[in-house]
Amino acid sequence: MKTLTLNIPDSVELDNREVVMLVATRLYERGKLSLGQAAELAGLRKRTFVELLGSYGVSLFNYVPL
């Protein structure tokens, strides 16, 4: 697995968990990660990840296969 370091301005109030969720949901939405891979990246169970997708504006049903 790759390690990524981001420098986010202090004015952007995001904690590490939020940044990881944003990346995981976006990669899932774009078809770069499967549901299981995205959930793992986010450190969540698949069910929890699915439940949170909507709050990030990502639909489970618009998934584009890898």
mmCIF file as Biopython writes it, N, C-alpha, C and O atoms, coordinates in Angstrom:
data_model
#
loop_
_atom_site.group_PDB
_atom_site.id
_atom_site.type_symbol
_atom_site.label_atom_id
_atom_site.label_alt_id
_atom_site.label_comp_id
_atom_site.label_asym_id
_atom_site.label_entity_id
_atom_site.label_seq_id
_atom_site.pdbx_PDB_ins_code
_atom_site.Cartn_x
_atom_site.Cartn_y
_atom_site.Cartn_z
_atom_site.occupancy
_atom_site.B_iso_or_equiv
_atom_site.auth_seq_id
_atom_site.auth_asym_id
_atom_site.pdbx_PDB_model_num
ATOM 1   N N  . MET A ? 1  ? 0.845   -1.174 0.000   1.0 0.0 1  A 1 
ATOM 2   C CA . MET A ? 1  ? 0.000   0.000  0.000   1.0 0.0 1  A 1 
ATOM 3   C C  . MET A ? 1  ? 0.891   1.239  0.000   1.0 0.0 1  A 1 
ATOM 4   O O  . MET A ? 1  ? 1.936   1.265  0.651   1.0 0.0 1  A 1 
ATOM 5   N N  . LYS A ? 2  ? 0.470   2.253  -0.732  1.0 0.0 2  A 1 
ATOM 6   C CA . LYS A ? 2  ? 1.213   3.511  -0.793  1.0 0.0 2  A 1 
ATOM 7   C C  . LYS A ? 2  ? 0.938   4.363  0.433   1.0 0.0 2  A 1 
ATOM 8   O O  . LYS A ? 2  ? -0.132  4.282  1.036   1.0 0.0 2  A 1 
ATOM 9   N N  . THR A ? 3  ? 1.904   5.170  0.790   1.0 0.0 3  A 1 
ATOM 10  C CA . THR A ? 3  ? 1.728   6.142  1.858   1.0 0.0 3  A 1 
ATOM 11  C C  . THR A ? 3  ? 1.708   7.516  1.212   1.0 0.0 3  A 1 
ATOM 12  O O  . THR A ? 3  ? 2.547   7.829  0.367   1.0 0.0 3  A 1 
ATOM 13  N N  . LEU A ? 4  ? 0.753   8.325  1.614   1.0 0.0 4  A 1 
ATOM 14  C CA . LEU A ? 4  ? 0.573   9.649  1.040   1.0 0.0 4  A 1 
ATOM 15  C C  . LEU A ? 4  ? 0.620   10.676 2.168   1.0 0.0 4  A 1 
ATOM 16  O O  . LEU A ? 4  ? -0.009  10.500 3.211   1.0 0.0 4  A 1 
ATOM 17  N N  . THR A ? 5  ? 1.363   11.731 1.946   1.0 0.0 5  A 1 
ATOM 18  C CA . THR A ? 5  ? 1.432   12.823 2.911   1.0 0.0 5  A 1 
ATOM 19  C C  . THR A ? 5  ? 0.825   14.061 2.269   1.0 0.0 5  A 1 
ATOM 20  O O  . THR A ? 5  ? 1.235   14.465 1.181   1.0 0.0 5  A 1 
ATOM 21  N N  . LEU A ? 6  ? -0.148  14.661 2.938   1.0 0.0 6  A 1 
ATOM 22  C CA . LEU A ? 6  ? -0.810  15.866 2.446   1.0 0.0 6  A 1 
ATOM 23  C C  . LEU A ? 6  ? -0.572  17.009 3.418   1.0 0.0 6  A 1 
ATOM 24  O O  . LEU A ? 6  ? -0.627  16.824 4.634   1.0 0.0 6  A 1 
ATOM 25  N N  . ASN A ? 7  ? -0.309  18.178 2.882   1.0 0.0 7  A 1 
ATOM 26  C CA . ASN A ? 7  ? -0.230  19.391 3.688   1.0 0.0 7  A 1 
ATOM 27  C C  . ASN A ? 7  ? -1.495  20.184 3.415   1.0 0.0 7  A 1 
ATOM 28  O O  . ASN A ? 7  ? -1.659  20.762 2.341   1.0 0.0 7  A 1 
ATOM 29  N N  . ILE A ? 8  ? -2.374  20.205 4.383   1.0 0.0 8  A 1 
ATOM 30  C CA . ILE A ? 8  ? -3.656  20.887 4.256   1.0 0.0 8  A 1 
ATOM 31  C C  . ILE A ? 8  ? -3.601  22.152 5.112   1.0 0.0 8  A 1 
ATOM 32  O O  . ILE A ? 8  ? -3.213  22.098 6.279   1.0 0.0 8  A 1 
ATOM 33  N N  . PRO A ? 9  ? -3.985  23.280 4.537   1.0 0.0 9  A 1 
ATOM 34  C CA . PRO A ? 9  ? -3.937  24.532 5.310   1.0 0.0 9  A 1 
ATOM 35  C C  . PRO A ? 9  ? -4.743  24.427 6.611   1.0 0.0 9  A 1 
ATOM 36  O O  . PRO A ? 9  ? -5.767  23.746 6.666   1.0 0.0 9  A 1 
ATOM 37  N N  . ASP A ? 10 ? -4.272  25.102 7.636   1.0 0.0 10 A 1 
ATOM 38  C CA . ASP A ? 10 ? -4.956  25.093 8.924   1.0 0.0 10 A 1 
ATOM 39  C C  . ASP A ? 10 ? -6.367  25.661 8.820   1.0 0.0 10 A 1 
ATOM 40  O O  . ASP A ? 10 ? -7.236  25.333 9.627   1.0 0.0 10 A 1 
ATOM 41  N N  . SER A ? 11 ? -6.588  26.509 7.827   1.0 0.0 11 A 1 
ATOM 42  C CA . SER A ? 11 ? -7.914  27.109 7.669   1.0 0.0 11 A 1 
ATOM 43  C C  . SER A ? 11 ? -8.960  26.089 7.227   1.0 0.0 11 A 1 
ATOM 44  O O  . SER A ? 11 ? -10.159 26.335 7.362   1.0 0.0 11 A 1 
ATOM 45  N N  . VAL A ? 12 ? -8.518  24.944 6.701   1.0 0.0 12 A 1 
ATOM 46  C CA . VAL A ? 12 ? -9.441  23.868 6.321   1.0 0.0 12 A 1 
ATOM 47  C C  . VAL A ? 12 ? -9.569  22.954 7.527   1.0 0.0 12 A 1 
ATOM 48  O O  . VAL A ? 12 ? -8.630  22.245 7.889   1.0 0.0 12 A 1 
ATOM 49  N N  . GLU A ? 13 ? -10.722 22.981 8.131   1.0 0.0 13 A 1 
ATOM 50  C CA . GLU A ? 13 ? -10.920 22.228 9.371   1.0 0.0 13 A 1 
ATOM 51  C C  . GLU A ? 13 ? -11.366 20.802 9.081   1.0 0.0 13 A 1 
ATOM 52  O O  . GLU A ? 13 ? -12.556 20.488 9.106   1.0 0.0 13 A 1 
ATOM 53  N N  . LEU A ? 14 ? -10.388 19.946 8.804   1.0 0.0 14 A 1 
ATOM 54  C CA . LEU A ? 14 ? -10.625 18.529 8.576   1.0 0.0 14 A 1 
ATOM 55  C C  . LEU A ? 14 ? -9.666  17.731 9.444   1.0 0.0 14 A 1 
ATOM 56  O O  . LEU A ? 14 ? -8.484  18.062 9.542   1.0 0.0 14 A 1 
ATOM 57  N N  . ASP A ? 15 ? -10.176 16.681 10.074  1.0 0.0 15 A 1 
ATOM 58  C CA . ASP A ? 15 ? -9.260  15.807 10.786  1.0 0.0 15 A 1 
ATOM 59  C C  . ASP A ? 15 ? -8.825  14.685 9.846   1.0 0.0 15 A 1 
ATOM 60  O O  . ASP A ? 15 ? -9.359  14.548 8.746   1.0 0.0 15 A 1 
ATOM 61  N N  . ASN A ? 16 ? -7.871  13.899 10.276  1.0 0.0 16 A 1 
ATOM 62  C CA . ASN A ? 16 ? -7.320  12.833 9.431   1.0 0.0 16 A 1 
ATOM 63  C C  . ASN A ? 16 ? -8.389  11.851 8.966   1.0 0.0 16 A 1 
ATOM 64  O O  . ASN A ? 16 ? -8.372  11.411 7.817   1.0 0.0 16 A 1 
ATOM 65  N N  . ARG A ? 17 ? -9.309  11.512 9.843   1.0 0.0 17 A 1 
ATOM 66  C CA . ARG A ? 17 ? -10.374 10.549 9.527   1.0 0.0 17 A 1 
ATOM 67  C C  . ARG A ? 17 ? -11.244 11.083 8.384   1.0 0.0 17 A 1 
ATOM 68  O O  . ARG A ? 17 ? -11.616 10.331 7.484   1.0 0.0 17 A 1 
ATOM 69  N N  . GLU A ? 18 ? -11.562 12.355 8.420   1.0 0.0 18 A 1 
ATOM 70  C CA . GLU A ? 18 ? -12.391 12.980 7.383   1.0 0.0 18 A 1 
ATOM 71  C C  . GLU A ? 18 ? -11.674 12.980 6.028   1.0 0.0 18 A 1 
ATOM 72  O O  . GLU A ? 18 ? -12.288 12.713 4.995   1.0 0.0 18 A 1 
ATOM 73  N N  . VAL A ? 19 ? -10.378 13.281 6.042   1.0 0.0 19 A 1 
ATOM 74  C CA . VAL A ? 19 ? -9.602  13.283 4.799   1.0 0.0 19 A 1 
ATOM 75  C C  . VAL A ? 19 ? -9.566  11.877 4.196   1.0 0.0 19 A 1 
ATOM 76  O O  . VAL A ? 19 ? -9.739  11.709 2.989   1.0 0.0 19 A 1 
ATOM 77  N N  . VAL A ? 20 ? -9.343  10.886 5.031   1.0 0.0 20 A 1 
ATOM 78  C CA . VAL A ? 20 ? -9.312  9.503  4.542   1.0 0.0 20 A 1 
ATOM 79  C C  . VAL A ? 20 ? -10.664 9.109  3.954   1.0 0.0 20 A 1 
ATOM 80  O O  . VAL A ? 20 ? -10.715 8.448  2.917   1.0 0.0 20 A 1 
ATOM 81  N N  . MET A ? 21 ? -11.752 9.502  4.597   1.0 0.0 21 A 1 
ATOM 82  C CA . MET A ? 21 ? -13.086 9.197  4.067   1.0 0.0 21 A 1 
ATOM 83  C C  . MET A ? 21 ? -13.319 9.891  2.737   1.0 0.0 21 A 1 
ATOM 84  O O  . MET A ? 21 ? -13.879 9.292  1.819   1.0 0.0 21 A 1 
ATOM 85  N N  . LEU A ? 22 ? -12.903 11.131 2.619   1.0 0.0 22 A 1 
ATOM 86  C CA . LEU A ? 22 ? -13.053 11.857 1.356   1.0 0.0 22 A 1 
ATOM 87  C C  . LEU A ? 22 ? -12.299 11.160 0.225   1.0 0.0 22 A 1 
ATOM 88  O O  . LEU A ? 22 ? -12.816 11.021 -0.883  1.0 0.0 22 A 1 
ATOM 89  N N  . VAL A ? 23 ? -11.091 10.731 0.510   1.0 0.0 23 A 1 
ATOM 90  C CA . VAL A ? 23 ? -10.294 10.042 -0.508  1.0 0.0 23 A 1 
ATOM 91  C C  . VAL A ? 23 ? -10.926 8.691  -0.846  1.0 0.0 23 A 1 
ATOM 92  O O  . VAL A ? 23 ? -11.065 8.352  -2.021  1.0 0.0 23 A 1 
ATOM 93  N N  . ALA A ? 24 ? -11.305 7.927  0.159   1.0 0.0 24 A 1 
ATOM 94  C CA . ALA A ? 24 ? -11.882 6.599  -0.072  1.0 0.0 24 A 1 
ATOM 95  C C  . ALA A ? 24 ? -13.187 6.681  -0.865  1.0 0.0 24 A 1 
ATOM 96  O O  . ALA A ? 24 ? -13.402 5.898  -1.791  1.0 0.0 24 A 1 
ATOM 97  N N  . THR A ? 25 ? -14.060 7.629  -0.502  1.0 0.0 25 A 1 
ATOM 98  C CA . THR A ? 25 ? -15.336 7.740  -1.215  1.0 0.0 25 A 1 
ATOM 99  C C  . THR A ? 25 ? -15.133 8.195  -2.654  1.0 0.0 25 A 1 
ATOM 100 O O  . THR A ? 25 ? -15.823 7.728  -3.560  1.0 0.0 25 A 1 
ATOM 101 N N  . ARG A ? 26 ? -14.202 9.092  -2.862  1.0 0.0 26 A 1 
ATOM 102 C CA . ARG A ? 26 ? -13.933 9.573  -4.226  1.0 0.0 26 A 1 
ATOM 103 C C  . ARG A ? 26 ? -13.322 8.474  -5.097  1.0 0.0 26 A 1 
ATOM 104 O O  . ARG A ? 26 ? -13.705 8.325  -6.257  1.0 0.0 26 A 1 
ATOM 105 N N  . LEU A ? 27 ? -12.392 7.715  -4.561  1.0 0.0 27 A 1 
ATOM 106 C CA . LEU A ? 27 ? -11.794 6.620  -5.319  1.0 0.0 27 A 1 
ATOM 107 C C  . LEU A ? 27 ? -12.825 5.533  -5.625  1.0 0.0 27 A 1 
ATOM 108 O O  . LEU A ? 27 ? -12.805 4.932  -6.699  1.0 0.0 27 A 1 
ATOM 109 N N  . TYR A ? 28 ? -13.723 5.289  -4.674  1.0 0.0 28 A 1 
ATOM 110 C CA . TYR A ? 28 ? -14.810 4.335  -4.916  1.0 0.0 28 A 1 
ATOM 111 C C  . TYR A ? 28 ? -15.735 4.856  -6.014  1.0 0.0 28 A 1 
ATOM 112 O O  . TYR A ? 28 ? -16.091 4.123  -6.936  1.0 0.0 28 A 1 
ATOM 113 N N  . GLU A ? 29 ? -16.118 6.116  -5.908  1.0 0.0 29 A 1 
ATOM 114 C CA . GLU A ? 29 ? -17.031 6.739  -6.870  1.0 0.0 29 A 1 
ATOM 115 C C  . GLU A ? 29 ? -16.454 6.684  -8.289  1.0 0.0 29 A 1 
ATOM 116 O O  . GLU A ? 29 ? -17.194 6.478  -9.251  1.0 0.0 29 A 1 
ATOM 117 N N  . ARG A ? 30 ? -15.169 6.865  -8.417  1.0 0.0 30 A 1 
ATOM 118 C CA . ARG A ? 30 ? -14.511 6.866  -9.739  1.0 0.0 30 A 1 
ATOM 119 C C  . ARG A ? 30 ? -14.185 5.470  -10.239 1.0 0.0 30 A 1 
ATOM 120 O O  . ARG A ? 30 ? -13.684 5.309  -11.352 1.0 0.0 30 A 1 
ATOM 121 N N  . GLY A ? 31 ? -14.468 4.451  -9.418  1.0 0.0 31 A 1 
ATOM 122 C CA . GLY A ? 31 ? -14.227 3.080  -9.837  1.0 0.0 31 A 1 
ATOM 123 C C  . GLY A ? 31 ? -12.792 2.627  -9.687  1.0 0.0 31 A 1 
ATOM 124 O O  . GLY A ? 31 ? -12.401 1.606  -10.254 1.0 0.0 31 A 1 
ATOM 125 N N  . LYS A ? 32 ? -12.005 3.369  -8.934  1.0 0.0 32 A 1 
ATOM 126 C CA . LYS A ? 32 ? -10.602 3.018  -8.717  1.0 0.0 32 A 1 
ATOM 127 C C  . LYS A ? 32 ? -10.436 1.992  -7.600  1.0 0.0 32 A 1 
ATOM 128 O O  . LYS A ? 32 ? -9.458  1.245  -7.577  1.0 0.0 32 A 1 
ATOM 129 N N  . LEU A ? 33 ? -11.393 1.958  -6.675  1.0 0.0 33 A 1 
ATOM 130 C CA . LEU A ? 33 ? -11.400 0.985  -5.587  1.0 0.0 33 A 1 
ATOM 131 C C  . LEU A ? 33 ? -12.743 0.279  -5.542  1.0 0.0 33 A 1 
ATOM 132 O O  . LEU A ? 33 ? -13.778 0.877  -5.838  1.0 0.0 33 A 1 
ATOM 133 N N  . SER A ? 34 ? -12.724 -0.989 -5.173  1.0 0.0 34 A 1 
ATOM 134 C CA . SER A ? 34 ? -13.976 -1.706 -4.936  1.0 0.0 34 A 1 
ATOM 135 C C  . SER A ? 34 ? -14.564 -1.215 -3.612  1.0 0.0 34 A 1 
ATOM 136 O O  . SER A ? 34 ? -13.909 -0.488 -2.866  1.0 0.0 34 A 1 
ATOM 137 N N  . LEU A ? 35 ? -15.777 -1.609 -3.336  1.0 0.0 35 A 1 
ATOM 138 C CA . LEU A ? 35 ? -16.415 -1.232 -2.076  1.0 0.0 35 A 1 
ATOM 139 C C  . LEU A ? 35 ? -15.588 -1.719 -0.892  1.0 0.0 35 A 1 
ATOM 140 O O  . LEU A ? 35 ? -15.363 -0.977 0.063   1.0 0.0 35 A 1 
ATOM 141 N N  . GLY A ? 36 ? -15.141 -2.959 -0.959  1.0 0.0 36 A 1 
ATOM 142 C CA . GLY A ? 36 ? -14.337 -3.527 0.128   1.0 0.0 36 A 1 
ATOM 143 C C  . GLY A ? 36 ? -13.013 -2.811 0.306   1.0 0.0 36 A 1 
ATOM 144 O O  . GLY A ? 36 ? -12.580 -2.567 1.432   1.0 0.0 36 A 1 
ATOM 145 N N  . GLN A ? 37 ? -12.363 -2.472 -0.808  1.0 0.0 37 A 1 
ATOM 146 C CA . GLN A ? 37 ? -11.083 -1.767 -0.737  1.0 0.0 37 A 1 
ATOM 147 C C  . GLN A ? 37 ? -11.261 -0.377 -0.148  1.0 0.0 37 A 1 
ATOM 148 O O  . GLN A ? 37 ? -10.457 0.061  0.675   1.0 0.0 37 A 1 
ATOM 149 N N  . ALA A ? 38 ? -12.316 0.318  -0.570  1.0 0.0 38 A 1 
ATOM 150 C CA . ALA A ? 38 ? -12.573 1.663  -0.052  1.0 0.0 38 A 1 
ATOM 151 C C  . ALA A ? 38 ? -12.891 1.627  1.435   1.0 0.0 38 A 1 
ATOM 152 O O  . ALA A ? 38 ? -12.418 2.466  2.201   1.0 0.0 38 A 1 
ATOM 153 N N  . ALA A ? 39 ? -13.694 0.655  1.834   1.0 0.0 39 A 1 
ATOM 154 C CA . ALA A ? 39 ? -14.025 0.512  3.250   1.0 0.0 39 A 1 
ATOM 155 C C  . ALA A ? 39 ? -12.762 0.230  4.068   1.0 0.0 39 A 1 
ATOM 156 O O  . ALA A ? 39 ? -12.574 0.788  5.149   1.0 0.0 39 A 1 
ATOM 157 N N  . GLU A ? 40 ? -11.908 -0.634 3.543   1.0 0.0 40 A 1 
ATOM 158 C CA . GLU A ? 40 ? -10.655 -0.951 4.235   1.0 0.0 40 A 1 
ATOM 159 C C  . GLU A ? 40 ? -9.764  0.279  4.357   1.0 0.0 40 A 1 
ATOM 160 O O  . GLU A ? 40 ? -9.183  0.531  5.412   1.0 0.0 40 A 1 
ATOM 161 N N  . LEU A ? 41 ? -9.659  1.049  3.268   1.0 0.0 41 A 1 
ATOM 162 C CA . LEU A ? 41 ? -8.871  2.274  3.300   1.0 0.0 41 A 1 
ATOM 163 C C  . LEU A ? 41 ? -9.391  3.229  4.371   1.0 0.0 41 A 1 
ATOM 164 O O  . LEU A ? 41 ? -8.616  3.872  5.079   1.0 0.0 41 A 1 
ATOM 165 N N  . ALA A ? 42 ? -10.708 3.307  4.476   1.0 0.0 42 A 1 
ATOM 166 C CA . ALA A ? 42 ? -11.325 4.193  5.461   1.0 0.0 42 A 1 
ATOM 167 C C  . ALA A ? 42 ? -11.273 3.621  6.879   1.0 0.0 42 A 1 
ATOM 168 O O  . ALA A ? 42 ? -11.590 4.315  7.845   1.0 0.0 42 A 1 
ATOM 169 N N  . GLY A ? 43 ? -10.872 2.357  6.998   1.0 0.0 43 A 1 
ATOM 170 C CA . GLY A ? 43 ? -10.808 1.731  8.319   1.0 0.0 43 A 1 
ATOM 171 C C  . GLY A ? 43 ? -12.169 1.362  8.858   1.0 0.0 43 A 1 
ATOM 172 O O  . GLY A ? 43 ? -12.382 1.343  10.071  1.0 0.0 43 A 1 
ATOM 173 N N  . LEU A ? 44 ? -13.103 1.063  7.946   1.0 0.0 44 A 1 
ATOM 174 C CA . LEU A ? 44 ? -14.478 0.756  8.327   1.0 0.0 44 A 1 
ATOM 175 C C  . LEU A ? 44 ? -14.908 -0.597 7.788   1.0 0.0 44 A 1 
ATOM 176 O O  . LEU A ? 44 ? -14.301 -1.135 6.861   1.0 0.0 44 A 1 
ATOM 177 N N  . ARG A ? 45 ? -15.968 -1.141 8.382   1.0 0.0 45 A 1 
ATOM 178 C CA . ARG A ? 45 ? -16.605 -2.324 7.814   1.0 0.0 45 A 1 
ATOM 179 C C  . ARG A ? 45 ? -17.387 -1.877 6.587   1.0 0.0 45 A 1 
ATOM 180 O O  . ARG A ? 45 ? -17.775 -0.713 6.477   1.0 0.0 45 A 1 
ATOM 181 N N  . LYS A ? 46 ? -17.615 -2.808 5.667   1.0 0.0 46 A 1 
ATOM 182 C CA . LYS A ? 46 ? -18.341 -2.468 4.444   1.0 0.0 46 A 1 
ATOM 183 C C  . LYS A ? 46 ? -19.705 -1.845 4.750   1.0 0.0 46 A 1 
ATOM 184 O O  . LYS A ? 46 ? -20.084 -0.843 4.143   1.0 0.0 46 A 1 
ATOM 185 N N  . ARG A ? 47 ? -20.426 -2.432 5.678   1.0 0.0 47 A 1 
ATOM 186 C CA . ARG A ? 47 ? -21.760 -1.928 6.002   1.0 0.0 47 A 1 
ATOM 187 C C  . ARG A ? 47 ? -21.713 -0.472 6.476   1.0 0.0 47 A 1 
ATOM 188 O O  . ARG A ? 47 ? -22.534 0.344  6.056   1.0 0.0 47 A 1 
ATOM 189 N N  . THR A ? 48 ? -20.776 -0.154 7.329   1.0 0.0 48 A 1 
ATOM 190 C CA . THR A ? 48 ? -20.641 1.213  7.837   1.0 0.0 48 A 1 
ATOM 191 C C  . THR A ? 48 ? -20.259 2.158  6.710   1.0 0.0 48 A 1 
ATOM 192 O O  . THR A ? 48 ? -20.788 3.266  6.615   1.0 0.0 48 A 1 
ATOM 193 N N  . PHE A ? 49 ? -19.338 1.720  5.853   1.0 0.0 49 A 1 
ATOM 194 C CA . PHE A ? 49 ? -18.924 2.545  4.726   1.0 0.0 49 A 1 
ATOM 195 C C  . PHE A ? 49 ? -20.110 2.835  3.810   1.0 0.0 49 A 1 
ATOM 196 O O  . PHE A ? 49 ? -20.305 3.972  3.380   1.0 0.0 49 A 1 
ATOM 197 N N  . VAL A ? 50 ? -20.902 1.804  3.512   1.0 0.0 50 A 1 
ATOM 198 C CA . VAL A ? 50 ? -22.099 1.973  2.667   1.0 0.0 50 A 1 
ATOM 199 C C  . VAL A ? 50 ? -23.060 2.979  3.296   1.0 0.0 50 A 1 
ATOM 200 O O  . VAL A ? 50 ? -23.622 3.827  2.602   1.0 0.0 50 A 1 
ATOM 201 N N  . GLU A ? 51 ? -23.242 2.883  4.597   1.0 0.0 51 A 1 
ATOM 202 C CA . GLU A ? 51 ? -24.155 3.793  5.292   1.0 0.0 51 A 1 
ATOM 203 C C  . GLU A ? 51 ? -23.676 5.238  5.224   1.0 0.0 51 A 1 
ATOM 204 O O  . GLU A ? 51 ? -24.494 6.158  5.249   1.0 0.0 51 A 1 
ATOM 205 N N  . LEU A ? 52 ? -22.378 5.452  5.138   1.0 0.0 52 A 1 
ATOM 206 C CA . LEU A ? 52 ? -21.821 6.802  5.105   1.0 0.0 52 A 1 
ATOM 207 C C  . LEU A ? 52 ? -21.699 7.383  3.699   1.0 0.0 52 A 1 
ATOM 208 O O  . LEU A ? 52 ? -21.534 8.595  3.555   1.0 0.0 52 A 1 
ATOM 209 N N  . LEU A ? 53 ? -21.777 6.556  2.666   1.0 0.0 53 A 1 
ATOM 210 C CA . LEU A ? 53 ? -21.606 7.038  1.294   1.0 0.0 53 A 1 
ATOM 211 C C  . LEU A ? 53 ? -22.527 8.209  0.967   1.0 0.0 53 A 1 
ATOM 212 O O  . LEU A ? 53 ? -22.086 9.197  0.380   1.0 0.0 53 A 1 
ATOM 213 N N  . GLY A ? 54 ? -23.785 8.110  1.335   1.0 0.0 54 A 1 
ATOM 214 C CA . GLY A ? 54 ? -24.758 9.162  1.031   1.0 0.0 54 A 1 
ATOM 215 C C  . GLY A ? 54 ? -24.385 10.508 1.611   1.0 0.0 54 A 1 
ATOM 216 O O  . GLY A ? 54 ? -24.634 11.544 0.994   1.0 0.0 54 A 1 
ATOM 217 N N  . SER A ? 55 ? -23.788 10.504 2.795   1.0 0.0 55 A 1 
ATOM 218 C CA . SER A ? 55 ? -23.414 11.774 3.419   1.0 0.0 55 A 1 
ATOM 219 C C  . SER A ? 55 ? -22.241 12.436 2.696   1.0 0.0 55 A 1 
ATOM 220 O O  . SER A ? 55 ? -21.929 13.601 2.944   1.0 0.0 55 A 1 
ATOM 221 N N  . TYR A ? 56 ? -21.594 11.690 1.802   1.0 0.0 56 A 1 
ATOM 222 C CA . TYR A ? 56 ? -20.511 12.238 0.981   1.0 0.0 56 A 1 
ATOM 223 C C  . TYR A ? 56 ? -20.964 12.435 -0.466  1.0 0.0 56 A 1 
ATOM 224 O O  . TYR A ? 56 ? -20.151 12.695 -1.353  1.0 0.0 56 A 1 
ATOM 225 N N  . GLY A ? 57 ? -22.263 12.308 -0.690  1.0 0.0 57 A 1 
ATOM 226 C CA . GLY A ? 57 ? -22.818 12.540 -2.022  1.0 0.0 57 A 1 
ATOM 227 C C  . GLY A ? 57 ? -22.502 11.444 -3.022  1.0 0.0 57 A 1 
ATOM 228 O O  . GLY A ? 57 ? -22.528 11.674 -4.231  1.0 0.0 57 A 1 
ATOM 229 N N  . VAL A ? 58 ? -22.203 10.250 -2.523  1.0 0.0 58 A 1 
ATOM 230 C CA . VAL A ? 58 ? -21.857 9.124  -3.394  1.0 0.0 58 A 1 
ATOM 231 C C  . VAL A ? 58 ? -22.955 8.077  -3.292  1.0 0.0 58 A 1 
ATOM 232 O O  . VAL A ? 58 ? -23.347 7.676  -2.196  1.0 0.0 58 A 1 
ATOM 233 N N  . SER A ? 59 ? -23.446 7.638  -4.447  1.0 0.0 59 A 1 
ATOM 234 C CA . SER A ? 59 ? -24.479 6.623  -4.486  1.0 0.0 59 A 1 
ATOM 235 C C  . SER A ? 59 ? -23.859 5.245  -4.626  1.0 0.0 59 A 1 
ATOM 236 O O  . SER A ? 59 ? -22.924 5.050  -5.403  1.0 0.0 59 A 1 
ATOM 237 N N  . LEU A ? 60 ? -24.376 4.303  -3.881  1.0 0.0 60 A 1 
ATOM 238 C CA . LEU A ? 60 ? -23.936 2.919  -3.990  1.0 0.0 60 A 1 
ATOM 239 C C  . LEU A ? 60 ? -24.314 2.355  -5.362  1.0 0.0 60 A 1 
ATOM 240 O O  . LEU A ? 60 ? -23.625 1.473  -5.876  1.0 0.0 60 A 1 
ATOM 241 N N  . PHE A ? 61 ? -25.386 2.848  -5.952  1.0 0.0 61 A 1 
ATOM 242 C CA . PHE A ? 61 ? -25.929 2.282  -7.182  1.0 0.0 61 A 1 
ATOM 243 C C  . PHE A ? 61 ? -25.365 2.886  -8.458  1.0 0.0 61 A 1 
ATOM 244 O O  . PHE A ? 61 ? -25.660 2.397  -9.549  1.0 0.0 61 A 1 
ATOM 245 N N  . ASN A ? 62 ? -24.563 3.933  -8.348  1.0 0.0 62 A 1 
ATOM 246 C CA . ASN A ? 62 ? -23.935 4.521  -9.539  1.0 0.0 62 A 1 
ATOM 247 C C  . ASN A ? 62 ? -22.507 4.037  -9.707  1.0 0.0 62 A 1 
ATOM 248 O O  . ASN A ? 62 ? -21.719 4.656  -10.422 1.0 0.0 62 A 1 
ATOM 249 N N  . TYR A ? 63 ? -22.172 2.946  -9.060  1.0 0.0 63 A 1 
ATOM 250 C CA . TYR A ? 63 ? -20.819 2.411  -9.080  1.0 0.0 63 A 1 
ATOM 251 C C  . TYR A ? 63 ? -20.436 1.957  -10.483 1.0 0.0 63 A 1 
ATOM 252 O O  . TYR A ? 63 ? -21.196 1.259  -11.154 1.0 0.0 63 A 1 
ATOM 253 N N  . VAL A ? 64 ? -19.245 2.365  -10.915 1.0 0.0 64 A 1 
ATOM 254 C CA . VAL A ? 64 ? -18.683 1.949  -12.202 1.0 0.0 64 A 1 
ATOM 255 C C  . VAL A ? 64 ? -17.674 0.855  -11.911 1.0 0.0 64 A 1 
ATOM 256 O O  . VAL A ? 64 ? -16.702 1.108  -11.199 1.0 0.0 64 A 1 
ATOM 257 N N  . PRO A ? 65 ? -17.865 -0.371 -12.438 1.0 0.0 65 A 1 
ATOM 258 C CA . PRO A ? 65 ? -16.938 -1.464 -12.149 1.0 0.0 65 A 1 
ATOM 259 C C  . PRO A ? 65 ? -15.510 -1.141 -12.579 1.0 0.0 65 A 1 
ATOM 260 O O  . PRO A ? 65 ? -15.291 -0.349 -13.495 1.0 0.0 65 A 1 
ATOM 261 N N  . LEU A ? 66 ? -14.543 -1.761 -11.908 1.0 0.0 66 A 1 
ATOM 262 C CA . LEU A ? 66 ? -13.118 -1.561 -12.214 1.0 0.0 66 A 1 
ATOM 263 C C  . LEU A ? 66 ? -12.788 -1.962 -13.626 1.0 0.0 66 A 1 
ATOM 264 O O  . LEU A ? 66 ? -11.634 -1.857 -14.044 1.0 0.0 66 A 1 
#
